[in-house]
Amino acid sequence: YRIAREEGCSALVLGHHREDILETFFMNMFQGGRLEAMPPKLKNDDGDLHVLRPMCYAAEADIAKFATAMRFPIIPCDLCGSQDGLQRLAMKKFLEEMETRAPGRKDTILRALANVRPGHLLDRSLFDFGA
């Protein structure tokens, strides 16, 4: 954010893909106890930058195939928790196992993130369930 501001940018465009979104969702649910992912477009908390994720619906494997076909250089990312032994790798494995057992499951979960029914959840800040 700091560099974007220093450069006078109004948006920060990131390369998060479908698996990044799903891994983040499950990490937030299992580790943080909240239903939260990474949206395609987000206004930061300070309200001065948009965070854009134009590849959020693209599968990681499809992006890799395209990058290989185009002979793009692959630069490993170790900034987002992809290092060995961390929770993101556990979530990646969890999703891969789920997809193996039930092909198409990743797409179904991603679709569910775009089809939220807040009234069917337990959020007391949205609904007074005692009344």
Secondary structure, DSSP 8 states (H G I E B T S, - for coil): -HHHHHTT-SEEE----HHHHHHHHHHIIIIISS-----SEEE-TTSS-EEE-TTTTS-HHHHHHHHHHTT-------SSS-STTSHHHHHHHHHHHHHHHSTTHHHHHHHHHTS--GGGS--TTT--TT-
